[in-house]
Amino acid sequence: MSRGIQMTDIYQEIVRLKAEGEAAALVTIVSATGSTPREEGAKMLVKADGSILGTIGGGSLEAQVIEEAVKVIR
């Protein structure tokens, strides 16, 4: 994962959030074609407040995904 975030960091945060009764969404790229900033399997954890851990590539697509994830969480 980029930006120094490891999969274990995301999974540890999921465990912490669950223990505290907080909701989050785990976003995973399941298919990527052509030139993409992130590969299949890239993950990003979106919290209810819109903060994230990890990235699926940034840009407008990531912003849309965060917005939709927050809607689903609430």
C-alpha positions in Angstrom: 0.0 0.0 0.0 1.2 3.5 -0.6 1.6 6.4 1.8 3.2 4.1 4.4 -0.1 2.3 5.2 0.1 -1.5 5.5 -2.8 -3.9 5.3 -2.2 -4.7 9.0 -2.8 -1.0 9.8 -6.2 -1.1 8.1 -7.2 -4.4 9.8 -6.1 -3.1 13.2 -8.2 0.0 12.7 -11.2 -2.2 11.8 -10.7 -4.1 15.0 -10.4 -0.9 17.0 -13.5 0.7 15.4 -15.5 -2.5 15.9 -14.5 -2.6 19.6 -15.7 1.0 20.0 -19.0 0.3 18.2 -18.1 2.6 15.3 -19.0 2.0 11.7 -16.8 2.1 8.7 -16.6 0.9 5.1 -13.8 -1.1 3.6 -13.4 -0.3 -0.1 -11.5 -2.7 -2.3 -10.6 -2.4 -6.0 -11.8 -5.7 -7.5 -11.0 -4.9 -11.2 -8.7 -2.5 -12.9 -8.0 -2.1 -16.6 -5.6 0.2 -18.5 -3.4 2.7 -16.7 -4.7 3.0 -13.2 -3.0 4.6 -10.1 -3.8 1.5 -7.9 -3.8 -2.2 -8.6 -6.6 -4.8 -8.0 -6.8 -5.5 -4.3 -6.0 -2.0 -3.2 -8.0 -1.1 0.0 -9.2 2.0 1.7 -11.0 2.2 5.0 -13.6 5.0 5.2 -14.9 6.1 8.6 -18.3 7.7 9.3 -16.7 11.2 9.4 -15.2 10.8 5.9 -11.7 10.3 7.1 -9.7 7.5 5.4 -6.9 5.1 6.0 -5.2 3.9 2.8 -6.1 5.0 -0.8 -7.6 3.6 -4.0 -5.7 6.1 -6.1 -6.9 9.6 -5.2 -8.6 12.0 -7.5 -12.3 12.4 -8.3 -13.1 8.7 -8.2 -11.7 8.3 -4.7 -13.7 11.4 -3.6 -16.9 9.9 -5.1 -16.2 6.6 -3.4 -15.7 8.3 0.0 -18.9 10.2 -0.4 -20.9 7.1 -1.2 -19.3 5.1 1.6 -20.2 7.8 4.1 -23.8 7.6 2.9 -23.8 3.8 3.3 -22.3 4.0 6.8 -24.9 6.4 8.0 
